[in-house]
Amino acid sequence: MNVLIVEDEELAVRKLTKLLHEIEPSLVVLGSMASIDETVLWLQTNRASSQPEPDLIFMDIELADGQSFEIFERVDVFSTVVFTTSYDEYALQAFKVSSIDYLLKPVQREDLQRSLKKFHDLTTRHQAEPSASTLPVNLENVLRAWQNQQQPKTYRKRFLVRQGQRLLSVEVSEIAYFFTDERFSFFRSYSGQKFLVDYTLDELADALDPELFFRVSRSLIVTHQAVEQMQPYFGNRLALTLRPPLDKEALVSREKVSDFKKWMGK
């Protein structure tokens, strides 16, 4: 198996190379690249000379000249990729939804063994099923996930609504809750005014700050301040008394009760 290492820390390169040879003595490290530019040039030169692609690339995310994701924007990468990073595991949960593996630095032997086993399992599967790709790489999704981790999500701060012939800009701090009524979406302000909004509750749930708003059911999103009382209700649900009042039952879905209680206690 041929491996390429993309890593700008010399000590990390030496340690990873040593571990790789200990686990698989026949493994060949084709080289180590310390930057985006160097990696892109190596891949292009290697391909131009009709050399085989690396079977596996271990790639640090943060390089001296930027994030290694830029490599994929500048040159096609046909090898299986395992990312290495110093970021903690919590920040990398998004990577688990894709099939790319990752290693936390400093790289541990058992984690490296896991990655190599995963690669060999994929290779075996490809040999048994030629139509199955050995590349568990959806780089577009991973890049988007990483960017979402790096860039804090912004939430709606206000809504433009119609009142008669006028348009009003209403700050989210003035909104008590959102709800649906006959397939239309509305919000009610703390002053008791009701306004139609041109968004579904799914869209609103994604656009609103989860620290301030909680979707208690398919038809209702509330704020802390709008909840005046909570009472047990049939079916392990909760019945809410809202202010200003909602002209129908305000119920917390059974599957959301536990999370709702935690949210209310923050």
C-alpha positions in Angstrom: 0.0 0.0 0.0 1.3 3.5 -1.0 0.7 6.4 1.4 1.1 10.1 1.1 1.3 12.3 4.2 0.2 15.9 4.1 1.4 17.5 7.3 3.4 20.6 8.2 4.8 19.5 11.5 8.0 17.4 11.1 7.6 15.6 14.4 4.1 14.6 13.5 5.3 13.3 10.1 8.0 11.2 11.8 5.6 9.8 14.4 2.9 8.9 11.9 5.5 7.3 9.5 6.9 5.2 12.4 3.4 4.0 13.5 2.5 3.2 9.9 5.6 1.0 9.5 5.0 -0.7 12.8 1.5 -1.6 11.9 2.1 -2.5 8.3 5.9 -3.1 7.6 5.2 -3.4 3.8 3.6 0.0 3.6 5.4 2.6 1.5 5.3 6.3 2.4 5.7 8.0 -1.0 6.5 11.4 0.6 5.3 14.1 3.0 4.0 17.4 1.8 4.0 20.4 4.2 1.7 22.8 2.3 -1.3 23.2 0.0 0.9 24.3 -2.9 3.4 21.5 -2.4 0.6 18.9 -2.3 -1.1 20.2 -5.4 2.2 20.2 -7.3 3.1 16.7 -6.2 -0.3 15.3 -7.2 -0.1 17.0 -10.6 3.5 15.9 -11.3 2.8 12.4 -10.1 -0.2 12.1 -12.4 1.6 13.7 -15.4 4.4 11.1 -15.1 1.7 8.3 -15.1 2.6 7.2 -11.6 -0.1 5.4 -9.6 -2.2 7.4 -7.3 -1.5 7.0 -3.5 -3.8 4.4 -2.1 -4.3 6.5 1.1 -3.6 10.1 2.0 -3.2 11.2 5.6 -4.0 14.9 5.5 -3.8 17.5 8.3 -6.7 20.0 8.1 -4.8 23.1 9.2 -1.6 23.7 7.1 0.7 26.6 7.2 -0.8 28.2 4.1 -4.4 27.4 4.8 -7.0 24.6 5.2 -6.2 21.5 3.3 -9.7 21.5 1.8 -8.4 24.0 -0.7 -6.3 21.1 -2.3 -9.6 19.5 -3.5 -10.6 22.8 -5.2 -7.4 22.9 -7.1 -6.7 19.3 -8.2 -8.7 16.1 -8.4 -8.0 13.7 -5.5 -8.7 10.1 -6.3 -7.2 8.6 -3.2 -9.0 7.7 0.0 -8.4 10.5 2.5 -8.1 10.3 6.3 -8.0 13.7 7.9 -5.8 14.5 11.0 -6.6 17.4 13.3 -5.9 18.9 16.7 -9.5 19.9 17.1 -11.5 18.1 19.7 -13.9 15.3 18.8 -17.0 17.3 19.7 -16.1 19.9 16.9 -15.9 17.0 14.4 -19.2 15.3 14.9 -20.3 16.6 11.5 -17.6 14.5 9.9 -19.3 11.3 11.1 -22.3 11.9 8.8 -20.0 11.5 5.9 -17.8 8.3 5.4 -14.5 10.1 5.9 -12.4 8.9 8.8 -10.3 11.3 11.0 -7.6 11.0 13.5 -7.1 13.3 16.5 -3.6 14.6 17.0 -1.3 13.3 18.5 -2.2 10.2 16.5 -2.7 7.1 18.7 -1.8 3.6 17.5 -5.2 2.1 18.0 -6.9 4.9 16.1 -4.5 4.5 13.2 -5.1 0.8 13.2 -8.8 1.5 13.0 -8.3 3.8 9.9 -6.2 1.2 8.1 -8.7 -1.6 8.8 -11.4 0.6 7.4 -9.4 1.2 4.3 -8.7 -2.5 3.8 -12.3 -3.4 4.4 -13.3 -0.9 1.7 -10.7 -2.3 -0.7 -11.9 -5.8 -0.1 -15.5 -4.7 -0.7 -14.5 -3.0 -4.0 -12.7 -6.2 -5.2 -15.8 -8.2 -4.4 -18.2 -5.6 -5.9 -16.4 -3.6 -8.6 -19.2 -1.2 -8.8 -18.7 -0.1 -5.2 -16.4 2.8 -4.7 -13.4 2.4 -2.4 -13.5 6.1 -1.8 -15.7 7.0 1.1 -15.3 10.7 0.3 -18.0 13.3 -0.2 -15.7 16.3 0.0 -18.4 18.8 -0.7 -20.4 17.7 2.3 -17.3 17.6 4.5 -16.2 21.1 3.4 -19.7 22.4 4.2 -19.6 20.7 7.6 -16.2 22.1 8.4 -17.2 25.6 7.3 -20.3 25.4 9.5 -18.0 24.5 12.5 -15.6 27.3 11.7 -18.2 30.0 11.0 -20.8 30.5 13.7 -24.3 30.3 12.3 -26.3 33.5 12.2 -29.9 33.6 13.1 -32.8 35.9 12.1 -32.9 39.1 14.1 -36.2 40.5 12.7 -39.1 39.8 10.3 -40.7 42.1 7.8 -44.5 41.7 8.0 -47.6 43.4 6.7 -50.1 45.3 8.8 -52.9 46.6 6.6 -51.2 48.7 3.9 -48.0 49.1 5.9 -44.9 47.0 6.2 -43.4 46.6 9.7 -40.0 45.3 10.8 -40.5 43.3 14.0 -37.5 42.3 16.2 -37.3 38.7 17.3 -37.1 40.0 20.9 -40.7 41.2 20.5 -42.0 37.8 19.4 -43.6 35.4 22.0 -44.2 32.4 19.8 -44.7 31.1 16.2 -47.6 28.8 15.3 -49.5 27.3 12.4 -53.2 27.8 11.7 -54.8 26.1 8.6 -51.4 25.6 7.0 -50.3 29.2 7.4 -47.6 30.4 9.7 -48.0 33.2 12.2 -46.3 34.8 15.1 -47.8 36.6 18.1 -45.9 39.4 19.7 -45.8 40.0 23.4 -48.2 42.9 22.9 -50.7 40.3 21.6 -50.6 41.2 17.9 -50.8 38.4 15.3 -48.8 38.5 12.1 -48.6 36.3 9.0 -45.1 35.1 8.0 -44.1 33.7 4.7 -42.1 30.7 6.1 -43.0 27.2 7.1 -42.3 26.2 10.7 -39.5 23.9 9.5 -37.8 27.0 7.9 -38.4 29.1 11.0 -37.0 26.4 13.3 -33.7 26.5 11.3 -33.6 30.3 11.1 -34.2 31.0 14.8 -31.7 30.9 17.6 -32.2 27.7 19.5 -31.1 29.4 22.7 -34.2 31.7 22.4 -36.8 29.5 20.6 -37.8 25.9 21.0 -40.1 23.9 18.7 -42.4 22.1 21.1 -44.5 20.4 18.3 -45.0 20.4 14.6 -47.2 23.5 14.9 -45.6 25.6 17.7 -42.3 27.3 18.5 -42.1 29.2 21.8 -39.8 31.4 23.8 -38.9 31.1 27.5 -40.8 34.2 28.4 -44.0 33.1 26.7 -44.3 30.0 28.9 -46.4 31.0 31.9 -47.2 27.5 33.2 -46.5 23.8 32.4 -48.7 20.9 33.4 -48.6 17.2 32.8 -51.0 16.1 30.0 -52.3 12.9 28.6 -49.9 10.7 26.6 -46.8 11.9 28.6 -47.0 15.3 27.0 -47.0 18.8 28.6 -49.7 21.4 28.3 -48.5 25.0 28.3 -50.2 28.2 29.3 -48.8 30.9 27.1 -48.8 34.7 27.4 -50.2 36.2 25.4 -52.8 33.3 25.2 -52.9 31.0 22.2 -56.4 30.3 21.0 -55.8 26.6 20.8 -54.1 23.9 22.9 -50.3 24.5 23.3 -48.8 21.0 23.8 -45.3 19.7 24.0 -44.9 16.6 22.0 -44.0 13.5 24.0 -40.6 13.0 22.3 -39.7 16.6 23.0 -40.6 16.8 26.7 -37.2 15.9 28.1 -35.3 18.3 25.8 -37.9 21.0 26.5 -37.5 20.7 30.2 -33.7 21.0 29.9 -34.1 24.0 27.6 -36.5 25.7 30.0 -33.9 25.1 32.9 -31.0 26.8 31.1 
